[in-house]
Amino acid sequence: DHYTTFYEGEQLIREPMTFHLQCPGECNGGVPAEFSCFTVSGPAGQDCYGIIRLTDEILELSMLGVSTETVVYRKKR
């Protein structure tokens, strides 16, 4: 229920987060999407992160409405 950002082991910020099985239109140019996403509410407003890929080892996200680039997180072994 929260999105926490760390940098070099230090917590920077903790913001309320909501998971959406189908991404709402407010995240996708007014049109509900067929993919899952989560929204993070913070001082700058609401950010939407599309879940591009989720496996046991990888989480790939796209910041919807901001960039077409994706960010890939790999589980540390």
All heavy atoms as a GROMACS GRO file, in nm:
protein
  603
    1ASP      N    1   0.080  -0.120   0.000
    1ASP     CA    2   0.000   0.000   0.000
    1ASP      C    3   0.085   0.128   0.000
    1ASP      O    4   0.032   0.238   0.002
    1ASP     CB    5  -0.098   0.000   0.116
    1ASP     CG    6  -0.031   0.008   0.252
    1ASP    OD1    7   0.090  -0.011   0.263
    1ASP    OD2    8  -0.103   0.036   0.349
    2HIS      N    9   0.216   0.111  -0.002
    2HIS     CA   10   0.307   0.225  -0.011
    2HIS      C   11   0.421   0.196  -0.108
    2HIS      O   12   0.462   0.082  -0.123
    2HIS     CB   13   0.368   0.259   0.127
    2HIS     CG   14   0.273   0.332   0.214
    2HIS    ND1   15   0.180   0.266   0.291
    2HIS    CD2   16   0.255   0.463   0.236
    2HIS    CE1   17   0.109   0.355   0.358
    2HIS    NE2   18   0.153   0.476   0.326
    3TYR      N   19   0.470   0.300  -0.172
    3TYR     CA   20   0.583   0.292  -0.264
    3TYR      C   21   0.699   0.363  -0.195
    3TYR      O   22   0.690   0.482  -0.161
    3TYR     CB   23   0.546   0.362  -0.395
    3TYR     CG   24   0.651   0.353  -0.503
    3TYR    CD1   25   0.655   0.243  -0.588
    3TYR    CD2   26   0.743   0.455  -0.523
    3TYR    CE1   27   0.749   0.235  -0.690
    3TYR    CE2   28   0.836   0.447  -0.625
    3TYR     CZ   29   0.839   0.338  -0.707
    3TYR     OH   30   0.931   0.330  -0.808
    4THR      N   31   0.806   0.289  -0.170
    4THR     CA   32   0.919   0.344  -0.097
    4THR      C   33   1.040   0.351  -0.188
    4THR      O   34   1.074   0.254  -0.255
    4THR     CB   35   0.951   0.256   0.027
    4THR    OG1   36   0.830   0.242   0.104
    4THR    CG2   37   1.057   0.320   0.113
    5THR      N   38   1.104   0.467  -0.192
    5THR     CA   39   1.222   0.488  -0.275
    5THR      C   40   1.345   0.493  -0.185
    5THR      O   41   1.348   0.567  -0.086
    5THR     CB   42   1.211   0.621  -0.353
    5THR    OG1   43   1.093   0.616  -0.432
    5THR    CG2   44   1.332   0.641  -0.442
    6PHE      N   45   1.445   0.411  -0.222
    6PHE     CA   46   1.572   0.407  -0.149
    6PHE      C   47   1.685   0.450  -0.241
    6PHE      O   48   1.679   0.428  -0.362
    6PHE     CB   49   1.602   0.264  -0.101
    6PHE     CG   50   1.511   0.215   0.007
    6PHE    CD1   51   1.392   0.152  -0.024
    6PHE    CD2   52   1.545   0.231   0.140
    6PHE    CE1   53   1.308   0.107   0.075
    6PHE    CE2   54   1.462   0.185   0.241
    6PHE     CZ   55   1.342   0.123   0.208
    7TYR      N   56   1.787   0.509  -0.184
    7TYR     CA   57   1.909   0.541  -0.259
    7TYR      C   58   2.026   0.510  -0.168
    7TYR      O   59   2.034   0.564  -0.057
    7TYR     CB   60   1.911   0.688  -0.302
    7TYR     CG   61   2.034   0.723  -0.383
    7TYR    CD1   62   2.045   0.681  -0.515
    7TYR    CD2   63   2.138   0.793  -0.326
    7TYR    CE1   64   2.157   0.712  -0.590
    7TYR    CE2   65   2.251   0.824  -0.400
    7TYR     CZ   66   2.261   0.783  -0.531
    7TYR     OH   67   2.372   0.812  -0.604
    8GLU      N   68   2.114   0.422  -0.216
    8GLU     CA   69   2.231   0.377  -0.140
    8GLU      C   70   2.192   0.334   0.002
    8GLU      O   71   2.257   0.368   0.100
    8GLU     CB   72   2.338   0.486  -0.137
    8GLU     CG   73   2.398   0.511  -0.274
    8GLU     CD   74   2.515   0.607  -0.272
    8GLU    OE1   75   2.549   0.662  -0.166
    8GLU    OE2   76   2.574   0.626  -0.380
    9GLY      N   77   2.082   0.256   0.009
    9GLY     CA   78   2.040   0.199   0.136
    9GLY      C   79   1.961   0.292   0.226
    9GLY      O   80   1.911   0.251   0.329
   10GLU      N   81   1.946   0.418   0.188
   10GLU     CA   82   1.873   0.515   0.271
   10GLU      C   83   1.735   0.540   0.210
   10GLU      O   84   1.722   0.561   0.089
   10GLU     CB   85   1.949   0.648   0.276
   10GLU     CG   86   2.088   0.634   0.333
   10GLU     CD   87   2.104   0.709   0.464
   10GLU    OE1   88   2.013   0.784   0.501
   10GLU    OE2   89   2.208   0.691   0.526
   11GLN      N   90   1.633   0.540   0.295
   11GLN     CA   91   1.498   0.568   0.248
   11GLN      C   92   1.485   0.717   0.216
   11GLN      O   93   1.515   0.802   0.299
   11GLN     CB   94   1.395   0.530   0.354
   11GLN     CG   95   1.253   0.556   0.310
   11GLN     CD   96   1.150   0.514   0.413
   11GLN    OE1   97   1.165   0.412   0.477
   11GLN    NE2   98   1.047   0.593   0.429
   12LEU      N   99   1.442   0.746   0.093
   12LEU     CA  100   1.424   0.885   0.052
   12LEU      C  101   1.280   0.933   0.074
   12LEU      O  102   1.258   1.043   0.123
   12LEU     CB  103   1.459   0.902  -0.096
   12LEU     CG  104   1.603   0.875  -0.136
   12LEU    CD1  105   1.619   0.895  -0.287
   12LEU    CD2  106   1.698   0.964  -0.061
   13ILE      N  107   1.184   0.849   0.036
   13ILE     CA  108   1.044   0.890   0.045
   13ILE      C  109   0.954   0.767   0.049
   13ILE      O  110   0.989   0.662  -0.005
   13ILE     CB  111   1.006   0.982  -0.074
   13ILE    CG1  112   0.873   1.048  -0.049
   13ILE    CG2  113   1.010   0.907  -0.204
   13ILE    CD1  114   0.846   1.166  -0.141
   14ARG      N  115   0.840   0.781   0.113
   14ARG     CA  116   0.739   0.674   0.120
   14ARG      C  117   0.605   0.739   0.086
   14ARG      O  118   0.561   0.830   0.156
   14ARG     CB  119   0.737   0.613   0.259
   14ARG     CG  120   0.648   0.493   0.270
   14ARG     CD  121   0.671   0.423   0.404
   14ARG     NE  122   0.604   0.297   0.406
   14ARG     CZ  123   0.504   0.266   0.488
   14ARG    NH1  124   0.462   0.354   0.577
   14ARG    NH2  125   0.446   0.150   0.482
   15GLU      N  126   0.542   0.690  -0.023
   15GLU     CA  127   0.419   0.752  -0.071
   15GLU      C  128   0.308   0.648  -0.083
   15GLU      O  129   0.336   0.531  -0.108
   15GLU     CB  130   0.443   0.814  -0.209
   15GLU     CG  131   0.552   0.919  -0.210
   15GLU     CD  132   0.596   0.958  -0.349
   15GLU    OE1  133   0.640   0.869  -0.424
   15GLU    OE2  134   0.583   1.077  -0.382
   16PRO      N  135   0.181   0.689  -0.067
   16PRO     CA  136   0.069   0.597  -0.084
   16PRO      C  137   0.066   0.542  -0.227
   16PRO      O  138   0.089   0.615  -0.323
   16PRO     CB  139  -0.055   0.684  -0.058
   16PRO     CG  140  -0.005   0.800   0.021
   16PRO     CD  141   0.137   0.822  -0.024
   17MET      N  142   0.036   0.413  -0.239
   17MET     CA  143   0.034   0.344  -0.369
   17MET      C  144  -0.095   0.264  -0.381
   17MET      O  145  -0.140   0.204  -0.284
   17MET     CB  146   0.154   0.250  -0.378
   17MET     CG  147   0.162   0.173  -0.506
   17MET     SD  148   0.299   0.056  -0.505
   17MET     CE  149   0.213  -0.093  -0.464
   18THR      N  150  -0.152   0.261  -0.503
   18THR     CA  151  -0.271   0.181  -0.530
   18THR      C  152  -0.247   0.095  -0.654
   18THR      O  153  -0.204   0.147  -0.758
   18THR     CB  154  -0.394   0.272  -0.556
   18THR    OG1  155  -0.412   0.357  -0.443
   18THR    CG2  156  -0.519   0.190  -0.578
   19PHE      N  157  -0.272  -0.036  -0.642
   19PHE     CA  158  -0.259  -0.128  -0.755
   19PHE      C  159  -0.390  -0.133  -0.831
   19PHE      O  160  -0.499  -0.136  -0.772
   19PHE     CB  161  -0.223  -0.269  -0.705
   19PHE     CG  162  -0.226  -0.373  -0.813
   19PHE    CD1  163  -0.123  -0.383  -0.904
   19PHE    CD2  164  -0.334  -0.459  -0.825
   19PHE    CE1  165  -0.126  -0.477  -1.006
   19PHE    CE2  166  -0.339  -0.554  -0.925
   19PHE     CZ  167  -0.234  -0.562  -1.016
   20HIS      N  168  -0.383  -0.135  -0.965
   20HIS     CA  169  -0.501  -0.145  -1.052
   20HIS      C  170  -0.480  -0.264  -1.146
   20HIS      O  171  -0.384  -0.265  -1.222
   20HIS     CB  172  -0.518  -0.020  -1.137
   20HIS     CG  173  -0.524   0.107  -1.057
   20HIS    ND1  174  -0.640   0.155  -1.001
   20HIS    CD2  175  -0.426   0.194  -1.023
   20HIS    CE1  176  -0.614   0.267  -0.937
   20HIS    NE2  177  -0.485   0.293  -0.948
   21LEU      N  178  -0.570  -0.361  -1.140
   21LEU     CA  179  -0.560  -0.477  -1.228
   21LEU      C  180  -0.570  -0.432  -1.374
   21LEU      O  181  -0.496  -0.479  -1.459
   21LEU     CB  182  -0.669  -0.579  -1.196
   21LEU     CG  183  -0.661  -0.712  -1.268
   21LEU    CD1  184  -0.526  -0.780  -1.242
   21LEU    CD2  185  -0.774  -0.803  -1.226
   22GLN      N  186  -0.661  -0.339  -1.403
   22GLN     CA  187  -0.670  -0.275  -1.535
   22GLN      C  188  -0.645  -0.127  -1.513
   22GLN      O  189  -0.715  -0.062  -1.435
   22GLN     CB  190  -0.805  -0.298  -1.598
   22GLN     CG  191  -0.826  -0.441  -1.641
   22GLN     CD  192  -0.952  -0.456  -1.724
   22GLN    OE1  193  -1.054  -0.399  -1.693
   22GLN    NE2  194  -0.941  -0.532  -1.831
   23CYS      N  195  -0.546  -0.076  -1.579
   23CYS     CA  196  -0.503   0.062  -1.559
   23CYS      C  197  -0.616   0.159  -1.593
   23CYS      O  198  -0.675   0.150  -1.701
   23CYS     CB  199  -0.380   0.088  -1.646
   23CYS     SG  200  -0.277   0.218  -1.581
   24PRO      N  201  -0.648   0.254  -1.503
   24PRO     CA  202  -0.758   0.347  -1.528
   24PRO      C  203  -0.726   0.447  -1.638
   24PRO      O  204  -0.610   0.475  -1.668
   24PRO     CB  205  -0.777   0.416  -1.393
   24PRO     CG  206  -0.645   0.406  -1.326
   24PRO     CD  207  -0.584   0.277  -1.374
   25GLY      N  208  -0.831   0.503  -1.696
   25GLY     CA  209  -0.816   0.598  -1.805
   25GLY      C  210  -0.732   0.719  -1.770
   25GLY      O  211  -0.662   0.773  -1.855
   26GLU      N  212  -0.736   0.763  -1.645
   26GLU     CA  213  -0.657   0.880  -1.604
   26GLU      C  214  -0.507   0.859  -1.623
   26GLU      O  215  -0.431   0.955  -1.630
   26GLU     CB  216  -0.687   0.918  -1.460
   26GLU     CG  217  -0.648   0.809  -1.362
   26GLU     CD  218  -0.717   0.819  -1.227
   26GLU    OE1  219  -0.838   0.847  -1.225
   26GLU    OE2  220  -0.649   0.796  -1.126
   27CYS      N  221  -0.466   0.734  -1.634
   27CYS     CA  222  -0.324   0.703  -1.656
   27CYS      C  223  -0.290   0.682  -1.803
   27CYS      O  224  -0.174   0.673  -1.839
   27CYS     CB  225  -0.287   0.575  -1.581
   27CYS     SG  226  -0.284   0.593  -1.404
   28ASN      N  227  -0.392   0.670  -1.885
   28ASN     CA  228  -0.371   0.629  -2.023
   28ASN      C  229  -0.445   0.718  -2.123
   28ASN      O  230  -0.516   0.668  -2.208
   28ASN     CB  231  -0.414   0.482  -2.037
   28ASN     CG  232  -0.362   0.417  -2.161
   28ASN    OD1  233  -0.250   0.440  -2.202
   28ASN    ND2  234  -0.444   0.333  -2.223
   29GLY      N  235  -0.432   0.848  -2.105
   29GLY     CA  236  -0.495   0.940  -2.200
   29GLY      C  237  -0.646   0.934  -2.204
   29GLY      O  238  -0.707   0.957  -2.308
   30GLY      N  239  -0.709   0.897  -2.091
   30GLY     CA  240  -0.855   0.893  -2.084
   30GLY      C  241  -0.916   0.759  -2.122
   30GLY      O  242  -1.038   0.742  -2.113
   31VAL      N  243  -0.834   0.664  -2.164
   31VAL     CA  244  -0.886   0.533  -2.207
   31VAL      C  245  -0.834   0.424  -2.112
   31VAL      O  246  -0.713   0.409  -2.096
   31VAL     CB  247  -0.840   0.500  -2.351
   31VAL    CG1  248  -0.892   0.364  -2.394
   31VAL    CG2  249  -0.883   0.609  -2.446
   32PRO      N  250  -0.925   0.348  -2.045
   32PRO     CA  251  -0.878   0.238  -1.961
   32PRO      C  252  -0.793   0.141  -2.043
   32PRO      O  253  -0.819   0.119  -2.161
   32PRO     CB  254  -1.007   0.171  -1.913
   32PRO     CG  255  -1.111   0.278  -1.926
   32PRO     CD  256  -1.070   0.361  -2.045
   33ALA      N  257  -0.691   0.085  -1.982
   33ALA     CA  258  -0.598  -0.004  -2.052
   33ALA      C  259  -0.618  -0.149  -2.011
   33ALA      O  260  -0.674  -0.177  -1.906
   33ALA     CB  261  -0.454   0.040  -2.024
   34GLU      N  262  -0.567  -0.239  -2.094
   34GLU     CA  263  -0.579  -0.383  -2.070
   34GLU      C  264  -0.466  -0.437  -1.984
   34GLU      O  265  -0.459  -0.556  -1.961
   34GLU     CB  266  -0.581  -0.458  -2.204
   34GLU     CG  267  -0.702  -0.428  -2.288
   34GLU     CD  268  -0.830  -0.485  -2.228
   34GLU    OE1  269  -0.829  -0.596  -2.174
   34GLU    OE2  270  -0.934  -0.415  -2.238
   35PHE      N  271  -0.377  -0.352  -1.938
   35PHE     CA  272  -0.265  -0.397  -1.856
   35PHE      C  273  -0.277  -0.344  -1.714
   35PHE      O  274  -0.354  -0.251  -1.688
   35PHE     CB  275  -0.131  -0.355  -1.919
   35PHE     CG  276  -0.122  -0.207  -1.948
   35PHE    CD1  277  -0.081  -0.118  -1.850
   35PHE    CD2  278  -0.152  -0.159  -2.074
   35PHE    CE1  279  -0.073   0.018  -1.877
   35PHE    CE2  280  -0.143  -0.024  -2.103
   35PHE     CZ  281  -0.103   0.065  -2.003
   36SER      N  282  -0.202  -0.403  -1.624
   36SER     CA  283  -0.202  -0.361  -1.484
   36SER      C  284  -0.107  -0.243  -1.464
   36SER      O  285  -0.012  -0.224  -1.540
   36SER     CB  286  -0.158  -0.477  -1.394
   36SER     OG  287  -0.245  -0.585  -1.406
   37CYS      N  288  -0.135  -0.166  -1.360
   37CYS     CA  289  -0.047  -0.056  -1.326
   37CYS      C  290  -0.064  -0.024  -1.177
   37CYS      O  291  -0.147  -0.084  -1.110
   37CYS     CB  292  -0.078   0.069  -1.409
   37CYS     SG  293  -0.231   0.153  -1.370
   38PHE      N  294   0.016   0.067  -1.129
   38PHE     CA  295  -0.009   0.120  -0.996
   38PHE      C  296   0.012   0.270  -0.999
   38PHE      O  297   0.084   0.324  -1.082
   38PHE     CB  298   0.078   0.052  -0.889
   38PHE     CG  299   0.226   0.066  -0.905
   38PHE    CD1  300   0.295   0.173  -0.847
   38PHE    CD2  301   0.299  -0.028  -0.976
   38PHE    CE1  302   0.432   0.185  -0.862
   38PHE    CE2  303   0.436  -0.017  -0.990
   38PHE     CZ  304   0.503   0.090  -0.932
   39THR      N  305  -0.061   0.337  -0.910
   39THR     CA  306  -0.050   0.482  -0.900
   39THR      C  307   0.014   0.518  -0.767
   39THR      O  308  -0.006   0.449  -0.667
   39THR     CB  309  -0.188   0.549  -0.912
   39THR    OG1  310  -0.277   0.492  -0.816
   39THR    CG2  311  -0.245   0.534  -1.051
   40VAL      N  312   0.095   0.623  -0.771
   40VAL     CA  313   0.162   0.672  -0.652
   40VAL      C  314   0.121   0.818  -0.634
   40VAL      O  315   0.132   0.898  -0.727
   40VAL     CB  316   0.316   0.662  -0.667
   40VAL    CG1  317   0.386   0.722  -0.547
   40VAL    CG2  318   0.359   0.517  -0.686
   41SER      N  319   0.070   0.850  -0.516
   41SER     CA  320   0.027   0.986  -0.486
   41SER      C  321   0.129   1.053  -0.396
   41SER      O  322   0.162   1.001  -0.290
   41SER     CB  323  -0.109   0.985  -0.417
   41SER     OG  324  -0.204   0.922  -0.498
   42GLY      N  325   0.179   1.168  -0.442
   42GLY     CA  326   0.279   1.239  -0.364
   42GLY      C  327   0.259   1.388  -0.376
   42GLY      O  328   0.160   1.436  -0.432
   43PRO      N  329   0.357   1.464  -0.326
   43PRO     CA  330   0.346   1.610  -0.327
   43PRO      C  331   0.332   1.669  -0.467
   43PRO      O  332   0.273   1.774  -0.485
   43PRO     CB  333   0.476   1.656  -0.262
   43PRO     CG  334   0.542   1.536  -0.205
   43PRO     CD  335   0.477   1.416  -0.264
   44ALA      N  336   0.384   1.602  -0.567
   44ALA     CA  337   0.379   1.653  -0.705
   44ALA      C  338   0.255   1.605  -0.780
   44ALA      O  339   0.242   1.627  -0.899
   44ALA     CB  340   0.505   1.611  -0.780
   45GLY      N  341   0.165   1.535  -0.712
   45GLY     CA  342   0.045   1.482  -0.777
   45GLY      C  343   0.051   1.331  -0.787
   45GLY      O  344   0.113   1.265  -0.705
   46GLN      N  345  -0.014   1.277  -0.889
   46GLN     CA  346  -0.021   1.132  -0.907
   46GLN      C  347   0.064   1.088  -1.025
   46GLN      O  348   0.057   1.146  -1.132
   46GLN     CB  349  -0.166   1.090  -0.928
   46GLN     CG  350  -0.182   0.940  -0.952
   46GLN     CD  351  -0.327   0.900  -0.957
   46GLN    OE1  352  -0.389   0.885  -0.855
   46GLN    NE2  353  -0.380   0.884  -1.077
   47ASP      N  354   0.144   0.983  -1.004
   47ASP     CA  355   0.222   0.920  -1.111
   47ASP      C  356   0.164   0.782  -1.136
   47ASP      O  357   0.121   0.714  -1.043
   47ASP     CB  358   0.369   0.907  -1.072
   47ASP     CG  359   0.440   1.040  -1.061
   47ASP    OD1  360   0.411   1.130  -1.142
   47ASP    OD2  361   0.525   1.055  -0.972
   48CYS      N  362   0.166   0.740  -1.263
   48CYS     CA  363   0.116   0.608  -1.302
   48CYS      C  364   0.231   0.525  -1.360
   48CYS      O  365   0.302   0.572  -1.447
   48CYS     CB  366   0.008   0.621  -1.408
   48CYS     SG  367  -0.136   0.716  -1.358
   49TYR      N  368   0.245   0.404  -1.310
   49TYR     CA  369   0.351   0.314  -1.355
   49TYR      C  370   0.287   0.189  -1.416
   49TYR      O  371   0.221   0.112  -1.345
   49TYR     CB  372   0.440   0.272  -1.238
   49TYR     CG  373   0.518   0.385  -1.178
   49TYR    CD1  374   0.463   0.464  -1.078
   49TYR    CD2  375   0.647   0.414  -1.222
   49TYR    CE1  376   0.536   0.569  -1.022
   49TYR    CE2  377   0.720   0.518  -1.167
   49TYR     CZ  378   0.663   0.595  -1.068
   49TYR     OH  379   0.734   0.700  -1.012
   50GLY      N  380   0.303   0.170  -1.547
   50GLY     CA  381   0.254   0.050  -1.613
   50GLY      C  382   0.346  -0.066  -1.583
   50GLY      O  383   0.469  -0.052  -1.586
   51ILE      N  384   0.289  -0.182  -1.552
   51ILE     CA  385   0.368  -0.302  -1.525
   51ILE      C  386   0.384  -0.376  -1.657
   51ILE      O  387   0.292  -0.439  -1.708
   51ILE     CB  388   0.301  -0.389  -1.418
   51ILE    CG1  389   0.286  -0.307  -1.289
   51ILE    CG2  390   0.381  -0.517  -1.395
   51ILE    CD1  391   0.202  -0.373  -1.182
   52ILE      N  392   0.503  -0.363  -1.714
   52ILE     CA  393   0.532  -0.421  -1.845
   52ILE      C  394   0.564  -0.570  -1.834
   52ILE      O  395   0.517  -0.651  -1.912
   52ILE     CB  396   0.650  -0.347  -1.912
   52ILE    CG1  397   0.624  -0.196  -1.916
   52ILE    CG2  398   0.681  -0.405  -2.049
   52ILE    CD1  399   0.498  -0.155  -1.989
   53ARG      N  400   0.644  -0.604  -1.734
   53ARG     CA  401   0.685  -0.744  -1.715
   53ARG      C  402   0.707  -0.767  -1.567
   53ARG      O  403   0.769  -0.687  -1.499
   53ARG     CB  404   0.813  -0.771  -1.793
   53ARG     CG  405   0.865  -0.912  -1.782
   53ARG     CD  406   0.980  -0.942  -1.875
   53ARG     NE  407   1.076  -0.834  -1.889
   53ARG     CZ  408   1.203  -0.849  -1.920
   53ARG    NH1  409   1.252  -0.970  -1.943
   53ARG    NH2  410   1.283  -0.746  -1.932
   54LEU      N  411   0.658  -0.882  -1.518
   54LEU     CA  412   0.677  -0.919  -1.378
   54LEU      C  413   0.702  -1.069  -1.371
   54LEU      O  414   0.617  -1.149  -1.410
   54LEU     CB  415   0.554  -0.883  -1.295
   54LEU     CG  416   0.556  -0.920  -1.149
   54LEU    CD1  417   0.671  -0.851  -1.075
   54LEU    CD2  418   0.424  -0.886  -1.083
   55THR      N  419   0.822  -1.106  -1.328
   55THR     CA  420   0.858  -1.246  -1.309
   55THR      C  421   0.918  -1.259  -1.169
   55THR      O  422   0.927  -1.160  -1.096
   55THR     CB  423   0.961  -1.295  -1.413
   55THR    OG1  424   1.087  -1.230  -1.388
   55THR    CG2  425   0.914  -1.265  -1.556
   56ASP      N  426   0.963  -1.379  -1.134
   56ASP     CA  427   1.029  -1.398  -1.005
   56ASP      C  428   1.160  -1.319  -0.997
   56ASP      O  429   1.207  -1.288  -0.888
   56ASP     CB  430   1.060  -1.546  -0.981
   56ASP     CG  431   0.934  -1.627  -0.952
   56ASP    OD1  432   0.830  -1.566  -0.916
   56ASP    OD2  433   0.938  -1.750  -0.965
   57GLU      N  434   1.218  -1.288  -1.110
   57GLU     CA  435   1.348  -1.222  -1.114
   57GLU      C  436   1.346  -1.076  -1.162
   57GLU      O  437   1.437  -1.001  -1.135
   57GLU     CB  438   1.444  -1.301  -1.205
   57GLU     CG  439   1.467  -1.445  -1.161
   57GLU     CD  440   1.541  -1.454  -1.029
   57GLU    OE1  441   1.633  -1.374  -1.005
   57GLU    OE2  442   1.506  -1.542  -0.948
   58ILE      N  443   1.242  -1.038  -1.238
   58ILE     CA  444   1.243  -0.907  -1.306
   58ILE      C  445   1.111  -0.833  -1.284
   58ILE      O  446   1.003  -0.892  -1.291
   58ILE     CB  447   1.266  -0.925  -1.457
   58ILE    CG1  448   1.408  -0.978  -1.482
   58ILE    CG2  449   1.244  -0.795  -1.533
   58ILE    CD1  450   1.438  -1.012  -1.625
   59LEU      N  451   1.124  -0.702  -1.262
   59LEU     CA  452   1.011  -0.610  -1.262
   59LEU      C  453   1.045  -0.500  -1.361
   59LEU      O  454   1.147  -0.432  -1.347
   59LEU     CB  455   0.988  -0.549  -1.124
   59LEU     CG  456   0.887  -0.434  -1.116
   59LEU    CD1  457   0.748  -0.479  -1.161
   59LEU    CD2  458   0.883  -0.376  -0.975
   60GLU      N  459   0.963  -0.486  -1.466
   60GLU     CA  460   0.985  -0.383  -1.567
   60GLU      C  461   0.867  -0.287  -1.565
   60GLU      O  462   0.751  -0.330  -1.576
   60GLU     CB  463   1.001  -0.445  -1.705
   60GLU     CG  464   1.033  -0.344  -1.812
   60GLU     CD  465   1.063  -0.408  -1.948
   60GLU    OE1  466   1.053  -0.533  -1.961
   60GLU    OE2  467   1.096  -0.333  -2.041
   61LEU      N  468   0.895  -0.159  -1.549
   61LEU     CA  469   0.792  -0.056  -1.536
   61LEU      C  470   0.808   0.051  -1.643
   61LEU      O  471   0.919   0.077  -1.690
   61LEU     CB  472   0.802   0.013  -1.399
   61LEU     CG  473   0.791  -0.074  -1.275
   61LEU    CD1  474   0.815   0.011  -1.151
   61LEU    CD2  475   0.655  -0.141  -1.268
   62SER      N  476   0.697   0.116  -1.675
   62SER     CA  477   0.697   0.232  -1.764
   62SER      C  478   0.619   0.342  -1.694
   62SER      O  479   0.507   0.318  -1.645
   62SER     CB  480   0.632   0.197  -1.896
   62SER     OG  481   0.622   0.311  -1.978
   63MET      N  482   0.675   0.462  -1.687
   63MET     CA  483   0.605   0.574  -1.626
   63MET      C  484   0.511   0.631  -1.732
   63MET      O  485   0.554   0.700  -1.825
   63MET     CB  486   0.703   0.678  -1.575
   63MET     CG  487   0.640   0.776  -1.485
   63MET     SD  488   0.768   0.870  -1.401
   63MET     CE  489   0.666   0.971  -1.297
   64LEU      N  490   0.384   0.600  -1.720
   64LEU     CA  491   0.285   0.632  -1.821
   64LEU      C  492   0.265   0.783  -1.836
   64LEU      O  493   0.260   0.856  -1.738
   64LEU     CB  494   0.152   0.564  -1.788
   64LEU     CG  495   0.160   0.413  -1.773
   64LEU    CD1  496   0.028   0.358  -1.723
   64LEU    CD2  497   0.198   0.348  -1.905
   65GLY      N  498   0.256   0.826  -1.962
   65GLY     CA  499   0.233   0.966  -1.991
   65GLY      C  500   0.356   1.054  -1.980
   65GLY      O  501   0.351   1.173  -2.005
   66VAL      N  502   0.470   0.994  -1.942
   66VAL     CA  503   0.592   1.071  -1.923
   66VAL      C  504   0.701   1.029  -2.021
   66VAL      O  505   0.770   1.111  -2.079
   66VAL     CB  506   0.644   1.057  -1.777
   66VAL    CG1  507   0.776   1.127  -1.759
   66VAL    CG2  508   0.540   1.110  -1.680
   67SER      N  509   0.716   0.897  -2.038
   67SER     CA  510   0.825   0.846  -2.120
   67SER      C  511   0.786   0.712  -2.182
   67SER      O  512   0.703   0.639  -2.126
   67SER     CB  513   0.950   0.828  -2.034
   67SER     OG  514   1.053   0.767  -2.107
   68THR      N  515   0.847   0.680  -2.294
   68THR     CA  516   0.827   0.548  -2.354
   68THR      C  517   0.936   0.451  -2.309
   68THR      O  518   0.931   0.333  -2.340
   68THR     CB  519   0.826   0.556  -2.507
   68THR    OG1  520   0.948   0.615  -2.551
   68THR    CG2  521   0.708   0.639  -2.556
   69GLU      N  522   1.035   0.502  -2.239
   69GLU     CA  523   1.143   0.419  -2.186
   69GLU      C  524   1.090   0.334  -2.071
   69GLU      O  525   0.996   0.373  -2.002
   69GLU     CB  526   1.258   0.505  -2.134
   69GLU     CG  527   1.323   0.591  -2.239
   69GLU     CD  528   1.400   0.511  -2.342
   69GLU    OE1  529   1.470   0.415  -2.303
   69GLU    OE2  530   1.390   0.543  -2.461
   70THR      N  531   1.150   0.218  -2.050
   70THR     CA  532   1.114   0.135  -1.936
   70THR      C  533   1.232   0.128  -1.839
   70THR      O  534   1.347   0.152  -1.876
   70THR     CB  535   1.076  -0.008  -1.979
   70THR    OG1  536   1.186  -0.071  -2.041
   70THR    CG2  537   0.956  -0.006  -2.073
   71VAL      N  538   1.198   0.096  -1.715
   71VAL     CA  539   1.298   0.076  -1.611
   71VAL      C  540   1.289  -0.069  -1.570
   71VAL      O  541   1.179  -0.119  -1.541
   71VAL     CB  542   1.273   0.168  -1.490
   71VAL    CG1  543   1.375   0.143  -1.381
   71VAL    CG2  544   1.273   0.314  -1.531
   72VAL      N  545   1.403  -0.139  -1.567
   72VAL     CA  546   1.406  -0.281  -1.532
   72VAL      C  547   1.477  -0.297  -1.398
   72VAL      O  548   1.589  -0.251  -1.380
   72VAL     CB  549   1.480  -0.363  -1.642
   72VAL    CG1  550   1.485  -0.510  -1.602
   72VAL    CG2  551   1.409  -0.346  -1.776
   73TYR      N  552   1.408  -0.363  -1.306
   73TYR     CA  553   1.466  -0.398  -1.176
   73TYR      C  554   1.489  -0.548  -1.176
   73TYR      O  555   1.402  -0.625  -1.214
   73TYR     CB  556   1.370  -0.362  -1.062
   73TYR     CG  557   1.341  -0.215  -1.052
   73TYR    CD1  558   1.231  -0.158  -1.116
   73TYR    CD2  559   1.425  -0.131  -0.979
   73TYR    CE1  560   1.204  -0.022  -1.107
   73TYR    CE2  561   1.400   0.005  -0.971
   73TYR     CZ  562   1.289   0.057  -1.034
   73TYR     OH  563   1.263   0.191  -1.026
   74ARG      N  564   1.607  -0.588  -1.132
   74ARG     CA  565   1.641  -0.730  -1.123
   74ARG      C  566   1.661  -0.767  -0.976
   74ARG      O  567   1.724  -0.692  -0.902
   74ARG     CB  568   1.770  -0.760  -1.200
   74ARG     CG  569   1.751  -0.756  -1.350
   74ARG     CD  570   1.880  -0.784  -1.424
   74ARG     NE  571   1.870  -0.807  -1.566
   74ARG     CZ  572   1.807  -0.735  -1.656
   74ARG    NH1  573   1.740  -0.631  -1.620
   74ARG    NH2  574   1.808  -0.764  -1.784
   75LYS      N  575   1.607  -0.882  -0.938
   75LYS     CA  576   1.620  -0.930  -0.802
   75LYS      C  577   1.765  -0.964  -0.773
   75LYS      O  578   1.831  -1.033  -0.849
   75LYS     CB  579   1.533  -1.053  -0.780
   75LYS     CG  580   1.525  -1.096  -0.637
   75LYS     CD  581   1.422  -1.207  -0.625
   75LYS     CE  582   1.404  -1.245  -0.480
   75LYS     NZ  583   1.301  -1.347  -0.465
   76LYS      N  584   1.814  -0.910  -0.663
   76LYS     CA  585   1.952  -0.936  -0.622
   76LYS      C  586   1.963  -1.079  -0.570
   76LYS      O  587   1.880  -1.124  -0.492
   76LYS     CB  588   1.992  -0.837  -0.513
   76LYS     CG  589   2.135  -0.809  -0.504
   76LYS     CD  590   2.156  -0.696  -0.405
   76LYS     CE  591   2.295  -0.645  -0.414
   76LYS     NZ  592   2.318  -0.538  -0.318
   77ARG      N  593   2.064  -1.148  -0.615
   77ARG     CA  594   2.081  -1.288  -0.571
   77ARG      C  595   2.177  -1.295  -0.457
   77ARG      O  596   2.264  -1.225  -0.436
   77ARG     CB  597   2.131  -1.372  -0.686
   77ARG     CG  598   2.026  -1.385  -0.790
   77ARG     CD  599   2.080  -1.472  -0.903
   77ARG     NE  600   1.984  -1.472  -1.010
   77ARG     CZ  601   1.942  -1.581  -1.068
   77ARG    NH1  602   1.985  -1.697  -1.032
   77ARG    NH2  603   1.855  -1.575  -1.166
   0.00000   0.00000   0.00000
